[in-house]
């Protein structure tokens, strides 16, 4: 722990560490790790697709613009 943090938190012991078990401070398990992985995989796939086949994005933008224009009329 740095001196700066120790000075700001006077109740913190000098030997306190993140590895020390603190009673009544259980960290709940993370939910959604699968969703997070799928989102990252989707974003990475879209990035790769953008680099390899940019015409797909042009077609997608054209379709979205056409549908938006159809909603206006």
PERA-V654954 format. One record per residue. N is the residue number from 1. RES is the residue in one small letter. PSI is psi in radians with two decimals (NA if undefined). OMEGA is omega in whole degrees, -180 to 180 (none if undefined). Layout:
<<N;RES;PSI;OMEGA> <N;RES;PSI;OMEGA>>
//
This chain:
<<1;x;2.40;-178> <2;x;2.81;180> <3;x;-0.64;-179> <4;x;-0.82;180> <5;x;-0.72;-179> <6;x;-0.62;179> <7;x;-0.59;-180> <8;x;-0.49;-179> <9;x;1.51;-174> <10;x;-0.38;-179> <11;x;-0.02;-178> <12;x;2.26;178> <13;x;2.62;-178> <14;x;-0.53;-178> <15;x;0.17;-178> <16;x;2.45;-178> <17;x;2.79;178> <18;x;-0.32;-178> <19;x;-0.18;-177> <20;x;2.28;177> <21;x;2.21;178> <22;x;2.16;-180> <23;x;2.58;179> <24;x;0.39;176> <25;x;0.99;178> <26;x;2.36;178> <27;x;2.18;180> <28;x;2.59;180> <29;x;2.55;-180> <30;x;2.35;176> <31;x;2.48;177> <32;x;0.29;179> <33;x;-0.60;179> <34;x;-0.75;178> <35;x;-0.68;178> <36;x;-0.76;179> <37;x;-0.77;180> <38;x;-0.67;177> <39;x;-0.75;178> <40;x;-0.68;178> <41;x;-0.69;178> <42;x;-0.76;179> <43;x;-0.71;179> <44;x;-0.72;177> <45;x;-0.71;178> <46;x;-0.67;178> <47;x;-0.74;178> <48;x;-0.73;179> <49;x;-0.66;179> <50;x;-0.65;-180> <51;x;-0.74;-174> <52;x;-0.67;-176> <53;x;1.30;-177> <54;x;-0.33;180> <55;x;-0.41;176> <56;x;-0.68;179> <57;x;-0.67;178> <58;x;-0.71;178> <59;x;-0.73;179> <60;x;-0.74;178> <61;x;-0.70;179> <62;x;-0.76;180> <63;x;-0.78;179> <64;x;-0.71;179> <65;x;-0.68;178> <66;x;-0.74;180> <67;x;-0.67;178> <68;x;-0.71;178> <69;x;-0.65;179> <70;x;-0.59;178> <71;x;-0.55;-179> <72;x;-0.66;-178> <73;x;NA;none>>
//
